């Protein structure tokens, strides 16, 4: 796995704080993001495993585990610009 792009959001009102793309094990790219809103706070990934299985169990997929290991639980280590 390799993180291709990660950055902080520049808009204040959207709720999206961090977003990017990651290269999975099968050479497919997936999009991920950290969202913080009034009724929801958490990481989201576009992989099938997350959307069909782990999201319902309030868990994170292996892509999100990889991102959180490198950049912290809430993405605090992502550069400001």
PDB file of N, CA, C and O in Angstrom:
ATOM      1  N   UNK A   1       0.841  -1.183   0.000  1.00  0.00           N
ATOM      2  CA  UNK A   1       0.000   0.000   0.000  1.00  0.00           C
ATOM      3  C   UNK A   1       0.881   1.238   0.000  1.00  0.00           C
ATOM      4  O   UNK A   1       1.965   1.259   0.582  1.00  0.00           O
ATOM      5  N   UNK A   2       0.384   2.264  -0.666  1.00  0.00           N
ATOM      6  CA  UNK A   2       1.119   3.518  -0.748  1.00  0.00           C
ATOM      7  C   UNK A   2       0.118   4.655  -0.837  1.00  0.00           C
ATOM      8  O   UNK A   2      -0.858   4.572  -1.583  1.00  0.00           O
ATOM      9  N   UNK A   3       0.354   5.709  -0.085  1.00  0.00           N
ATOM     10  CA  UNK A   3      -0.509   6.885  -0.136  1.00  0.00           C
ATOM     11  C   UNK A   3      -0.040   7.760  -1.285  1.00  0.00           C
ATOM     12  O   UNK A   3       1.092   8.243  -1.280  1.00  0.00           O
ATOM     13  N   UNK A   4      -0.907   7.967  -2.270  1.00  0.00           N
ATOM     14  CA  UNK A   4      -0.551   8.745  -3.444  1.00  0.00           C
ATOM     15  C   UNK A   4      -0.708  10.243  -3.190  1.00  0.00           C
ATOM     16  O   UNK A   4       0.115  11.038  -3.643  1.00  0.00           O
ATOM     17  N   UNK A   5      -1.752  10.627  -2.474  1.00  0.00           N
ATOM     18  CA  UNK A   5      -2.023  12.036  -2.223  1.00  0.00           C
ATOM     19  C   UNK A   5      -2.789  12.157  -0.923  1.00  0.00           C
ATOM     20  O   UNK A   5      -3.712  11.384  -0.669  1.00  0.00           O
ATOM     21  N   UNK A   6      -2.413  13.126  -0.093  1.00  0.00           N
ATOM     22  CA  UNK A   6      -3.150  13.430   1.119  1.00  0.00           C
ATOM     23  C   UNK A   6      -2.994  14.923   1.387  1.00  0.00           C
ATOM     24  O   UNK A   6      -1.900  15.479   1.287  1.00  0.00           O
ATOM     25  N   UNK A   7      -4.110  15.555   1.728  1.00  0.00           N
ATOM     26  CA  UNK A   7      -4.038  16.984   2.024  1.00  0.00           C
ATOM     27  C   UNK A   7      -5.223  17.395   2.877  1.00  0.00           C
ATOM     28  O   UNK A   7      -6.223  16.683   2.972  1.00  0.00           O
ATOM     29  N   UNK A   8      -5.092  18.543   3.487  1.00  0.00           N
ATOM     30  CA  UNK A   8      -6.170  19.116   4.269  1.00  0.00           C
ATOM     31  C   UNK A   8      -7.119  19.877   3.355  1.00  0.00           C
ATOM     32  O   UNK A   8      -6.719  20.399   2.315  1.00  0.00           O
ATOM     33  N   UNK A   9      -8.371  19.931   3.760  1.00  0.00           N
ATOM     34  CA  UNK A   9      -9.361  20.663   2.994  1.00  0.00           C
ATOM     35  C   UNK A   9      -9.189  22.159   3.237  1.00  0.00           C
ATOM     36  O   UNK A   9      -8.831  22.578   4.338  1.00  0.00           O
ATOM     37  N   UNK A  10      -9.445  22.959   2.207  1.00  0.00           N
ATOM     38  CA  UNK A  10      -9.301  24.401   2.330  1.00  0.00           C
ATOM     39  C   UNK A  10     -10.616  25.091   2.674  1.00  0.00           C
ATOM     40  O   UNK A  10     -10.600  26.246   3.102  1.00  0.00           O
ATOM     41  N   UNK A  11     -11.762  24.416   2.501  1.00  0.00           N
ATOM     42  CA  UNK A  11     -13.042  25.031   2.835  1.00  0.00           C
ATOM     43  C   UNK A  11     -13.387  24.741   4.290  1.00  0.00           C
ATOM     44  O   UNK A  11     -13.097  23.662   4.806  1.00  0.00           O
ATOM     45  N   UNK A  12     -13.997  25.698   4.929  1.00  0.00           N
ATOM     46  CA  UNK A  12     -14.291  25.573   6.353  1.00  0.00           C
ATOM     47  C   UNK A  12     -15.650  24.936   6.640  1.00  0.00           C
ATOM     48  O   UNK A  12     -15.799  24.245   7.648  1.00  0.00           O
ATOM     49  N   UNK A  13     -16.643  25.153   5.778  1.00  0.00           N
ATOM     50  CA  UNK A  13     -17.987  24.722   6.099  1.00  0.00           C
ATOM     51  C   UNK A  13     -18.382  23.338   5.642  1.00  0.00           C
ATOM     52  O   UNK A  13     -19.484  22.894   5.961  1.00  0.00           O
ATOM     53  N   UNK A  14     -17.541  22.636   4.913  1.00  0.00           N
ATOM     54  CA  UNK A  14     -17.954  21.361   4.321  1.00  0.00           C
ATOM     55  C   UNK A  14     -17.947  20.202   5.305  1.00  0.00           C
ATOM     56  O   UNK A  14     -18.723  19.262   5.133  1.00  0.00           O
ATOM     57  N   UNK A  15     -17.128  20.231   6.296  1.00  0.00           N
ATOM     58  CA  UNK A  15     -17.013  19.120   7.231  1.00  0.00           C
ATOM     59  C   UNK A  15     -15.885  18.170   6.887  1.00  0.00           C
ATOM     60  O   UNK A  15     -15.442  17.411   7.749  1.00  0.00           O
ATOM     61  N   UNK A  16     -15.406  18.190   5.645  1.00  0.00           N
ATOM     62  CA  UNK A  16     -14.282  17.350   5.245  1.00  0.00           C
ATOM     63  C   UNK A  16     -13.001  18.009   5.741  1.00  0.00           C
ATOM     64  O   UNK A  16     -12.717  19.157   5.399  1.00  0.00           O
ATOM     65  N   UNK A  17     -12.243  17.299   6.530  1.00  0.00           N
ATOM     66  CA  UNK A  17     -11.011  17.856   7.086  1.00  0.00           C
ATOM     67  C   UNK A  17      -9.780  17.399   6.309  1.00  0.00           C
ATOM     68  O   UNK A  17      -8.896  18.203   6.013  1.00  0.00           O
ATOM     69  N   UNK A  18      -9.722  16.103   5.979  1.00  0.00           N
ATOM     70  CA  UNK A  18      -8.572  15.518   5.289  1.00  0.00           C
ATOM     71  C   UNK A  18      -9.099  14.568   4.219  1.00  0.00           C
ATOM     72  O   UNK A  18     -10.074  13.851   4.446  1.00  0.00           O
ATOM     73  N   UNK A  19      -8.460  14.563   3.063  1.00  0.00           N
ATOM     74  CA  UNK A  19      -8.852  13.637   2.009  1.00  0.00           C
ATOM     75  C   UNK A  19      -7.635  13.263   1.188  1.00  0.00           C
ATOM     76  O   UNK A  19      -6.610  13.943   1.231  1.00  0.00           O
ATOM     77  N   UNK A  20      -7.754  12.168   0.434  1.00  0.00           N
ATOM     78  CA  UNK A  20      -6.643  11.736  -0.395  1.00  0.00           C
ATOM     79  C   UNK A  20      -6.951  10.448  -1.122  1.00  0.00           C
ATOM     80  O   UNK A  20      -8.081   9.960  -1.116  1.00  0.00           O
ATOM     81  N   UNK A  21      -5.915   9.903  -1.755  1.00  0.00           N
ATOM     82  CA  UNK A  21      -6.034   8.636  -2.471  1.00  0.00           C
ATOM     83  C   UNK A  21      -4.937   7.692  -1.994  1.00  0.00           C
ATOM     84  O   UNK A  21      -3.848   8.116  -1.609  1.00  0.00           O
ATOM     85  N   UNK A  22      -5.251   6.417  -2.029  1.00  0.00           N
ATOM     86  CA  UNK A  22      -4.309   5.386  -1.596  1.00  0.00           C
ATOM     87  C   UNK A  22      -4.305   4.275  -2.636  1.00  0.00           C
ATOM     88  O   UNK A  22      -5.341   3.947  -3.215  1.00  0.00           O
ATOM     89  N   UNK A  23      -3.146   3.708  -2.862  1.00  0.00           N
ATOM     90  CA  UNK A  23      -2.988   2.588  -3.781  1.00  0.00           C
ATOM     91  C   UNK A  23      -3.096   1.303  -2.970  1.00  0.00           C
ATOM     92  O   UNK A  23      -2.300   1.063  -2.062  1.00  0.00           O
ATOM     93  N   UNK A  24      -4.082   0.482  -3.302  1.00  0.00           N
ATOM     94  CA  UNK A  24      -4.319  -0.753  -2.570  1.00  0.00           C
ATOM     95  C   UNK A  24      -3.372  -1.865  -2.974  1.00  0.00           C
ATOM     96  O   UNK A  24      -2.478  -1.671  -3.797  1.00  0.00           O
ATOM     97  N   UNK A  25      -3.580  -3.033  -2.385  1.00  0.00           N
ATOM     98  CA  UNK A  25      -2.727  -4.188  -2.666  1.00  0.00           C
ATOM     99  C   UNK A  25      -2.895  -4.705  -4.090  1.00  0.00           C
ATOM    100  O   UNK A  25      -1.941  -5.223  -4.670  1.00  0.00           O
ATOM    101  N   UNK A  26      -4.077  -4.576  -4.656  1.00  0.00           N
ATOM    102  CA  UNK A  26      -4.334  -5.090  -6.004  1.00  0.00           C
ATOM    103  C   UNK A  26      -4.183  -4.010  -7.069  1.00  0.00           C
ATOM    104  O   UNK A  26      -4.814  -4.090  -8.122  1.00  0.00           O
ATOM    105  N   UNK A  27      -3.369  -3.018  -6.812  1.00  0.00           N
ATOM    106  CA  UNK A  27      -3.083  -1.905  -7.725  1.00  0.00           C
ATOM    107  C   UNK A  27      -4.327  -1.119  -8.114  1.00  0.00           C
ATOM    108  O   UNK A  27      -4.396  -0.579  -9.218  1.00  0.00           O
ATOM    109  N   UNK A  28      -5.303  -1.049  -7.229  1.00  0.00           N
ATOM    110  CA  UNK A  28      -6.477  -0.210  -7.423  1.00  0.00           C
ATOM    111  C   UNK A  28      -6.337   1.009  -6.503  1.00  0.00           C
ATOM    112  O   UNK A  28      -5.821   0.900  -5.390  1.00  0.00           O
ATOM    113  N   UNK A  29      -6.792   2.144  -6.970  1.00  0.00           N
ATOM    114  CA  UNK A  29      -6.736   3.335  -6.133  1.00  0.00           C
ATOM    115  C   UNK A  29      -8.090   3.546  -5.469  1.00  0.00           C
ATOM    116  O   UNK A  29      -9.141   3.353  -6.081  1.00  0.00           O
ATOM    117  N   UNK A  30      -8.038   3.942  -4.216  1.00  0.00           N
ATOM    118  CA  UNK A  30      -9.232   4.217  -3.437  1.00  0.00           C
ATOM    119  C   UNK A  30      -9.119   5.619  -2.857  1.00  0.00           C
ATOM    120  O   UNK A  30      -8.024   6.117  -2.596  1.00  0.00           O
ATOM    121  N   UNK A  31     -10.269   6.240  -2.663  1.00  0.00           N
ATOM    122  CA  UNK A  31     -10.310   7.568  -2.063  1.00  0.00           C
ATOM    123  C   UNK A  31     -10.721   7.424  -0.603  1.00  0.00           C
ATOM    124  O   UNK A  31     -11.551   6.581  -0.264  1.00  0.00           O
ATOM    125  N   UNK A  32     -10.140   8.245   0.249  1.00  0.00           N
ATOM    126  CA  UNK A  32     -10.483   8.227   1.667  1.00  0.00           C
ATOM    127  C   UNK A  32     -10.627   9.658   2.153  1.00  0.00           C
ATOM    128  O   UNK A  32     -10.199  10.600   1.486  1.00  0.00           O
ATOM    129  N   UNK A  33     -11.229   9.809   3.309  1.00  0.00           N
ATOM    130  CA  UNK A  33     -11.389  11.131   3.873  1.00  0.00           C
ATOM    131  C   UNK A  33     -11.742  11.060   5.338  1.00  0.00           C
ATOM    132  O   UNK A  33     -12.274  10.059   5.819  1.00  0.00           O
ATOM    133  N   UNK A  34     -11.438  12.136   6.042  1.00  0.00           N
ATOM    134  CA  UNK A  34     -11.834  12.285   7.438  1.00  0.00           C
ATOM    135  C   UNK A  34     -12.870  13.388   7.495  1.00  0.00           C
ATOM    136  O   UNK A  34     -12.595  14.522   7.104  1.00  0.00           O
ATOM    137  N   UNK A  35     -14.065  13.065   7.980  1.00  0.00           N
ATOM    138  CA  UNK A  35     -15.179  13.998   8.012  1.00  0.00           C
ATOM    139  C   UNK A  35     -15.555  14.274   9.455  1.00  0.00           C
ATOM    140  O   UNK A  35     -15.628  13.365  10.282  1.00  0.00           O
ATOM    141  N   UNK A  36     -15.791  15.545   9.742  1.00  0.00           N
ATOM    142  CA  UNK A  36     -16.225  15.929  11.087  1.00  0.00           C
ATOM    143  C   UNK A  36     -17.399  16.889  10.947  1.00  0.00           C
ATOM    144  O   UNK A  36     -17.234  18.036  10.531  1.00  0.00           O
ATOM    145  N   UNK A  37     -18.579  16.407  11.297  1.00  0.00           N
ATOM    146  CA  UNK A  37     -19.818  17.187  11.231  1.00  0.00           C
ATOM    147  C   UNK A  37     -20.549  17.076  12.547  1.00  0.00           C
ATOM    148  O   UNK A  37     -20.077  16.421  13.476  1.00  0.00           O
ATOM    149  N   UNK A  38     -21.690  17.710  12.628  1.00  0.00           N
ATOM    150  CA  UNK A  38     -22.468  17.714  13.866  1.00  0.00           C
ATOM    151  C   UNK A  38     -22.902  16.308  14.271  1.00  0.00           C
ATOM    152  O   UNK A  38     -22.834  15.949  15.446  1.00  0.00           O
ATOM    153  N   UNK A  39     -23.351  15.511  13.296  1.00  0.00           N
ATOM    154  CA  UNK A  39     -23.883  14.183  13.603  1.00  0.00           C
ATOM    155  C   UNK A  39     -22.968  13.033  13.229  1.00  0.00           C
ATOM    156  O   UNK A  39     -23.325  11.875  13.447  1.00  0.00           O
ATOM    157  N   UNK A  40     -21.796  13.317  12.670  1.00  0.00           N
ATOM    158  CA  UNK A  40     -20.893  12.243  12.239  1.00  0.00           C
ATOM    159  C   UNK A  40     -19.456  12.721  12.330  1.00  0.00           C
ATOM    160  O   UNK A  40     -19.134  13.848  11.953  1.00  0.00           O
ATOM    161  N   UNK A  41     -18.599  11.848  12.835  1.00  0.00           N
ATOM    162  CA  UNK A  41     -17.161  12.102  12.829  1.00  0.00           C
ATOM    163  C   UNK A  41     -16.464  10.785  12.591  1.00  0.00           C
ATOM    164  O   UNK A  41     -16.648   9.832  13.348  1.00  0.00           O
ATOM    165  N   UNK A  42     -15.656  10.726  11.531  1.00  0.00           N
ATOM    166  CA  UNK A  42     -14.928   9.494  11.269  1.00  0.00           C
ATOM    167  C   UNK A  42     -14.294   9.460   9.896  1.00  0.00           C
ATOM    168  O   UNK A  42     -14.400  10.397   9.105  1.00  0.00           O
ATOM    169  N   UNK A  43     -13.637   8.354   9.645  1.00  0.00           N
ATOM    170  CA  UNK A  43     -12.948   8.119   8.382  1.00  0.00           C
ATOM    171  C   UNK A  43     -13.864   7.354   7.444  1.00  0.00           C
ATOM    172  O   UNK A  43     -14.665   6.527   7.879  1.00  0.00           O
ATOM    173  N   UNK A  44     -13.740   7.637   6.143  1.00  0.00           N
ATOM    174  CA  UNK A  44     -14.511   6.954   5.110  1.00  0.00           C
ATOM    175  C   UNK A  44     -13.555   6.557   3.994  1.00  0.00           C
ATOM    176  O   UNK A  44     -12.672   7.328   3.619  1.00  0.00           O
ATOM    177  N   UNK A  45     -13.738   5.340   3.461  1.00  0.00           N
ATOM    178  CA  UNK A  45     -12.931   4.836   2.356  1.00  0.00           C
ATOM    179  C   UNK A  45     -13.869   4.337   1.260  1.00  0.00           C
ATOM    180  O   UNK A  45     -14.994   3.921   1.535  1.00  0.00           O
ATOM    181  N   UNK A  46     -13.398   4.383   0.028  1.00  0.00           N
ATOM    182  CA  UNK A  46     -14.239   3.959  -1.097  1.00  0.00           C
ATOM    183  C   UNK A  46     -14.046   2.490  -1.475  1.00  0.00           C
ATOM    184  O   UNK A  46     -14.582   2.054  -2.494  1.00  0.00           O
ATOM    185  N   UNK A  47     -13.312   1.729  -0.703  1.00  0.00           N
ATOM    186  CA  UNK A  47     -13.101   0.315  -1.040  1.00  0.00           C
ATOM    187  C   UNK A  47     -14.356  -0.506  -0.724  1.00  0.00           C
ATOM    188  O   UNK A  47     -15.180  -0.120   0.105  1.00  0.00           O
ATOM    189  N   UNK A  48     -14.474  -1.637  -1.399  1.00  0.00           N
ATOM    190  CA  UNK A  48     -15.644  -2.483  -1.246  1.00  0.00           C
ATOM    191  C   UNK A  48     -15.745  -3.064   0.165  1.00  0.00           C
ATOM    192  O   UNK A  48     -16.843  -3.205   0.703  1.00  0.00           O
ATOM    193  N   UNK A  49     -14.622  -3.392   0.750  1.00  0.00           N
ATOM    194  CA  UNK A  49     -14.615  -3.965   2.089  1.00  0.00           C
ATOM    195  C   UNK A  49     -15.206  -2.985   3.108  1.00  0.00           C
ATOM    196  O   UNK A  49     -15.969  -3.380   3.989  1.00  0.00           O
ATOM    197  N   UNK A  50     -14.852  -1.729   2.979  1.00  0.00           N
ATOM    198  CA  UNK A  50     -15.369  -0.740   3.921  1.00  0.00           C
ATOM    199  C   UNK A  50     -16.863  -0.495   3.686  1.00  0.00           C
ATOM    200  O   UNK A  50     -17.648  -0.475   4.635  1.00  0.00           O
ATOM    201  N   UNK A  51     -17.249  -0.311   2.436  1.00  0.00           N
ATOM    202  CA  UNK A  51     -18.632   0.036   2.143  1.00  0.00           C
ATOM    203  C   UNK A  51     -19.605  -1.102   2.436  1.00  0.00           C
ATOM    204  O   UNK A  51     -20.729  -0.847   2.868  1.00  0.00           O
ATOM    205  N   UNK A  52     -19.203  -2.342   2.212  1.00  0.00           N
ATOM    206  CA  UNK A  52     -20.117  -3.465   2.360  1.00  0.00           C
ATOM    207  C   UNK A  52     -20.051  -4.158   3.714  1.00  0.00           C
ATOM    208  O   UNK A  52     -21.007  -4.829   4.103  1.00  0.00           O
ATOM    209  N   UNK A  53     -18.954  -4.014   4.434  1.00  0.00           N
ATOM    210  CA  UNK A  53     -18.798  -4.831   5.641  1.00  0.00           C
ATOM    211  C   UNK A  53     -18.429  -4.006   6.873  1.00  0.00           C
ATOM    212  O   UNK A  53     -19.191  -3.960   7.839  1.00  0.00           O
ATOM    213  N   UNK A  54     -17.282  -3.364   6.845  1.00  0.00           N
ATOM    214  CA  UNK A  54     -16.749  -2.772   8.071  1.00  0.00           C
ATOM    215  C   UNK A  54     -17.453  -1.487   8.482  1.00  0.00           C
ATOM    216  O   UNK A  54     -17.443  -1.138   9.662  1.00  0.00           O
ATOM    217  N   UNK A  55     -18.062  -0.776   7.544  1.00  0.00           N
ATOM    218  CA  UNK A  55     -18.791   0.446   7.901  1.00  0.00           C
ATOM    219  C   UNK A  55     -19.995   0.125   8.790  1.00  0.00           C
ATOM    220  O   UNK A  55     -20.299   0.868   9.723  1.00  0.00           O
ATOM    221  N   UNK A  56     -20.669  -0.972   8.499  1.00  0.00           N
ATOM    222  CA  UNK A  56     -21.825  -1.376   9.293  1.00  0.00           C
ATOM    223  C   UNK A  56     -21.431  -1.800  10.699  1.00  0.00           C
ATOM    224  O   UNK A  56     -22.240  -1.722  11.623  1.00  0.00           O
ATOM    225  N   UNK A  57     -20.197  -2.244  10.865  1.00  0.00           N
ATOM    226  CA  UNK A  57     -19.709  -2.687  12.170  1.00  0.00           C
ATOM    227  C   UNK A  57     -18.947  -1.594  12.915  1.00  0.00           C
ATOM    228  O   UNK A  57     -18.352  -1.851  13.962  1.00  0.00           O
ATOM    229  N   UNK A  58     -18.966  -0.363  12.371  1.00  0.00           N
ATOM    230  CA  UNK A  58     -18.242   0.777  12.960  1.00  0.00           C
ATOM    231  C   UNK A  58     -16.752   0.485  13.102  1.00  0.00           C
ATOM    232  O   UNK A  58     -16.149   0.774  14.136  1.00  0.00           O
ATOM    233  N   UNK A  59     -16.172  -0.083  12.067  1.00  0.00           N
ATOM    234  CA  UNK A  59     -14.747  -0.411  12.023  1.00  0.00           C
ATOM    235  C   UNK A  59     -14.100   0.298  10.854  1.00  0.00           C
ATOM    236  O   UNK A  59     -14.788   0.922  10.046  1.00  0.00           O
ATOM    237  N   UNK A  60     -12.785   0.211  10.756  1.00  0.00           N
ATOM    238  CA  UNK A  60     -12.030   0.786   9.645  1.00  0.00           C
ATOM    239  C   UNK A  60     -11.396  -0.335   8.828  1.00  0.00           C
ATOM    240  O   UNK A  60     -11.035  -1.384   9.359  1.00  0.00           O
ATOM    241  N   UNK A  61     -11.270  -0.090   7.526  1.00  0.00           N
ATOM    242  CA  UNK A  61     -10.642  -1.066   6.637  1.00  0.00           C
ATOM    243  C   UNK A  61      -9.120  -0.978   6.771  1.00  0.00           C
ATOM    244  O   UNK A  61      -8.604  -0.130   7.499  1.00  0.00           O
ATOM    245  N   UNK A  62      -8.405  -1.862   6.061  1.00  0.00           N
ATOM    246  CA  UNK A  62      -6.947  -1.885   6.160  1.00  0.00           C
ATOM    247  C   UNK A  62      -6.325  -0.631   5.574  1.00  0.00           C
ATOM    248  O   UNK A  62      -5.237  -0.238   5.994  1.00  0.00           O
ATOM    249  N   UNK A  63      -6.982   0.006   4.617  1.00  0.00           N
ATOM    250  CA  UNK A  63      -6.458   1.254   4.047  1.00  0.00           C
ATOM    251  C   UNK A  63      -6.492   2.375   5.086  1.00  0.00           C
ATOM    252  O   UNK A  63      -5.542   3.147   5.213  1.00  0.00           O
ATOM    253  N   UNK A  64      -7.590   2.450   5.818  1.00  0.00           N
ATOM    254  CA  UNK A  64      -7.699   3.482   6.857  1.00  0.00           C
ATOM    255  C   UNK A  64      -6.770   3.202   8.031  1.00  0.00           C
ATOM    256  O   UNK A  64      -6.252   4.135   8.645  1.00  0.00           O
ATOM    257  N   UNK A  65      -6.557   1.941   8.346  1.00  0.00           N
ATOM    258  CA  UNK A  65      -5.588   1.600   9.390  1.00  0.00           C
ATOM    259  C   UNK A  65      -4.186   2.070   8.991  1.00  0.00           C
ATOM    260  O   UNK A  65      -3.433   2.573   9.825  1.00  0.00           O
ATOM    261  N   UNK A  66      -3.849   1.905   7.724  1.00  0.00           N
ATOM    262  CA  UNK A  66      -2.543   2.316   7.215  1.00  0.00           C
ATOM    263  C   UNK A  66      -2.386   3.839   7.291  1.00  0.00           C
ATOM    264  O   UNK A  66      -1.347   4.334   7.729  1.00  0.00           O
ATOM    265  N   UNK A  67      -3.410   4.577   6.867  1.00  0.00           N
ATOM    266  CA  UNK A  67      -3.362   6.042   6.905  1.00  0.00           C
ATOM    267  C   UNK A  67      -3.285   6.540   8.339  1.00  0.00           C
ATOM    268  O   UNK A  67      -2.499   7.436   8.643  1.00  0.00           O
ATOM    269  N   UNK A  68      -4.090   5.969   9.217  1.00  0.00           N
ATOM    270  CA  UNK A  68      -4.095   6.405  10.615  1.00  0.00           C
ATOM    271  C   UNK A  68      -2.784   6.079  11.318  1.00  0.00           C
ATOM    272  O   UNK A  68      -2.363   6.809  12.215  1.00  0.00           O
ATOM    273  N   UNK A  69      -2.132   4.982  10.916  1.00  0.00           N
ATOM    274  CA  UNK A  69      -0.841   4.635  11.515  1.00  0.00           C
ATOM    275  C   UNK A  69       0.224   5.667  11.151  1.00  0.00           C
ATOM    276  O   UNK A  69       1.066   6.009  11.982  1.00  0.00           O
ATOM    277  N   UNK A  70       0.191   6.165   9.908  1.00  0.00           N
ATOM    278  CA  UNK A  70       1.193   7.129   9.460  1.00  0.00           C
ATOM    279  C   UNK A  70       0.902   8.561   9.907  1.00  0.00           C
ATOM    280  O   UNK A  70       1.827   9.298  10.250  1.00  0.00           O
ATOM    281  N   UNK A  71      -0.366   8.964   9.906  1.00  0.00           N
ATOM    282  CA  UNK A  71      -0.711  10.368  10.130  1.00  0.00           C
ATOM    283  C   UNK A  71      -1.486  10.636  11.409  1.00  0.00           C
ATOM    284  O   UNK A  71      -1.880  11.775  11.656  1.00  0.00           O
ATOM    285  N   UNK A  72      -1.711   9.632  12.217  1.00  0.00           N
ATOM    286  CA  UNK A  72      -2.380   9.842  13.489  1.00  0.00           C
ATOM    287  C   UNK A  72      -3.873   9.561  13.405  1.00  0.00           C
ATOM    288  O   UNK A  72      -4.440   9.461  12.317  1.00  0.00           O
ATOM    289  N   UNK A  73      -4.489   9.438  14.551  1.00  0.00           N
ATOM    290  CA  UNK A  73      -5.894   9.060  14.653  1.00  0.00           C
ATOM    291  C   UNK A  73      -6.814  10.051  13.955  1.00  0.00           C
ATOM    292  O   UNK A  73      -7.761   9.649  13.279  1.00  0.00           O
ATOM    293  N   UNK A  74      -6.542  11.343  14.113  1.00  0.00           N
ATOM    294  CA  UNK A  74      -7.368  12.377  13.502  1.00  0.00           C
ATOM    295  C   UNK A  74      -6.638  13.098  12.374  1.00  0.00           C
ATOM    296  O   UNK A  74      -7.095  14.149  11.923  1.00  0.00           O
ATOM    297  N   UNK A  75      -5.519  12.559  11.911  1.00  0.00           N
ATOM    298  CA  UNK A  75      -4.772  13.168  10.826  1.00  0.00           C
ATOM    299  C   UNK A  75      -3.990  14.391  11.239  1.00  0.00           C
ATOM    300  O   UNK A  75      -3.781  15.296  10.431  1.00  0.00           O
ATOM    301  N   UNK A  76      -3.557  14.432  12.479  1.00  0.00           N
ATOM    302  CA  UNK A  76      -2.849  15.607  12.988  1.00  0.00           C
ATOM    303  C   UNK A  76      -1.487  15.807  12.345  1.00  0.00           C
ATOM    304  O   UNK A  76      -0.978  16.928  12.343  1.00  0.00           O
ATOM    305  N   UNK A  77      -0.881  14.761  11.799  1.00  0.00           N
ATOM    306  CA  UNK A  77       0.457  14.870  11.208  1.00  0.00           C
ATOM    307  C   UNK A  77       0.442  15.218   9.724  1.00  0.00           C
ATOM    308  O   UNK A  77       1.494  15.265   9.087  1.00  0.00           O
ATOM    309  N   UNK A  78      -0.746  15.463   9.171  1.00  0.00           N
ATOM    310  CA  UNK A  78      -0.838  15.897   7.760  1.00  0.00           C
ATOM    311  C   UNK A  78      -0.360  17.335   7.686  1.00  0.00           C
ATOM    312  O   UNK A  78      -0.798  18.167   8.481  1.00  0.00           O
ATOM    313  N   UNK A  79       0.539  17.654   6.738  1.00  0.00           N
ATOM    314  CA  UNK A  79       1.049  19.019   6.642  1.00  0.00           C
ATOM    315  C   UNK A  79      -0.061  20.036   6.379  1.00  0.00           C
ATOM    316  O   UNK A  79      -1.076  19.714   5.762  1.00  0.00           O
ATOM    317  N   UNK A  80       0.141  21.248   6.848  1.00  0.00           N
ATOM    318  CA  UNK A  80      -0.881  22.297   6.735  1.00  0.00           C
ATOM    319  C   UNK A  80      -1.122  22.726   5.308  1.00  0.00           C
ATOM    320  O   UNK A  80      -2.251  23.079   4.969  1.00  0.00           O
ATOM    321  N   UNK A  81      -0.106  22.712   4.451  1.00  0.00           N
ATOM    322  CA  UNK A  81      -0.332  23.163   3.066  1.00  0.00           C
ATOM    323  C   UNK A  81       0.224  22.188   2.049  1.00  0.00           C
ATOM    324  O   UNK A  81       0.115  22.422   0.846  1.00  0.00           O
TER     325      UNK A  81
END
